[in-house]
Amino acid sequence: MNIQTFTIRRAEPSDAEAMQKIFSGPKAIWGTLQLPYPSLDRWRKRLAEPPDGSFGLLACVENEVIGQLGLFTFPQNPRRRHVGQIGMAIRDDWQGKGAGSALMVAAMDLADSWLNLFRIELEVYTDNEPAIRLYKKFGFITEGTLKSFAYRGGQYVDVYTMARFREK
Ligand SMILES: CC(C)(COP(=O)(O)OP(=O)(O)OC[C@H]1O[C@@H](n2cnc3c(N)ncnc32)[C@H](O)[C@@H]1OP(=O)(O)O)[C@@H](O)C(=O)NCCC(=O)NCCS
């Protein structure tokens, strides 16, 4: 079996085109809160001025960016300093090939071993089976359901809130 290896690196302002390409995919849009027709200029600005305490990680194959994960922390809020939030998307043509797992390994190591985060939280559409499987594989548990959380393709959709608590 051909096992693909992914290089993980930090996102840079020059990655705007790759981000626009990831979020041009119908499956990436379906699973996230992004809108169709992503703007290159908006991605340039987002990558050039990332919020304090945010970590954009990219999965690459032979230097080509094929997936992204954002880990957001709360350095300005003393009582939420133990918390991180994540969101991620793999380019449509690379889903189901292990890139999401590779990004999660890197993000959980960053959270546990370097940022000292105790709680990682996320929201996932209740019908997004691949994502829910991925998160459960990394120790996330379902905490609750938020009804009609977002509008997607003409319908309101529910999300599960999931969290992972670091083992001591
Ligand atoms: C969800 C997503 C990030 C997962 O990343 P990925 O690279 O496709 O996932 P991997 O290949 O590492 O597989 C992770 C798990 O999902 C499962 N999976 C992958 N594709 C699947 C599919 N089509 N149906 C069911 N399970 C699937 C795998 O089986 C694997 O679990 P396993 O180890 O138990 O087999 C990716 O599919 C994606 O970007 N989807 C669109 C955007 C999105 O939904 N983002 C998440 C927002 S919360």
The ligand as a Gaussian input file, in Angstrom:
#p B3LYP/6-31G(d) Opt

LIG

0 1
 C      -13.235000      16.262000       7.641000
 C      -11.842000      16.321000       7.027000
 C      -11.052000      17.491000       7.648000
 C      -11.098000      15.012000       7.360000
 O       -9.808000      15.046000       6.786000
 P       -9.340000      13.847000       5.827000
 O       -7.952000      14.114000       5.381000
 O      -10.372000      13.667000       4.785000
 O       -9.386000      12.653000       6.885000
 P       -8.427000      11.388000       6.974000
 O       -8.146000      10.846000       5.614000
 O       -7.253000      11.716000       7.835000
 O       -9.401000      10.380000       7.728000
 C       -9.879000      10.686000       9.020000
 C      -11.001000       9.789000       9.396000
 O      -12.166000      10.126000       8.663000
 C      -12.666000       8.942000       7.997000
 N      -13.147000       9.300000       6.695000
 C      -12.468000       9.937000       5.737000
 N      -13.277000      10.105000       4.650000
 C      -14.461000       9.542000       4.976000
 C      -15.715000       9.390000       4.308000
 N      -15.891000       9.832000       3.050000
 N      -16.739000       8.780000       4.972000
 C      -16.582000       8.332000       6.241000
 N      -15.420000       8.454000       6.932000
 C      -14.380000       9.038000       6.292000
 C      -11.483000       8.035000       7.847000
 O      -11.943000       6.731000       7.754000
 C      -10.682000       8.340000       9.055000
 O      -11.075000       7.569000      10.161000
 P      -10.397000       6.135000      10.419000
 O       -8.955000       6.344000      10.772000
 O      -11.205000       5.624000      11.533000
 O      -10.549000       5.354000       9.169000
 C      -11.900000      16.502000       5.485000
 O      -12.615000      15.433000       4.941000
 C      -12.513000      17.820000       5.041000
 O      -11.796000      18.788000       4.866000
 N      -13.834000      17.862000       4.818000
 C      -14.506000      19.091000       4.329000
 C      -14.394000      20.262000       5.306000
 C      -14.789000      19.827000       6.693000
 O      -15.741000      19.098000       6.862000
 N      -14.042000      20.318000       7.701000
 C      -14.302000      19.995000       9.101000
 C      -15.052000      21.102000       9.726000
 S      -15.557000      20.698000      11.402000

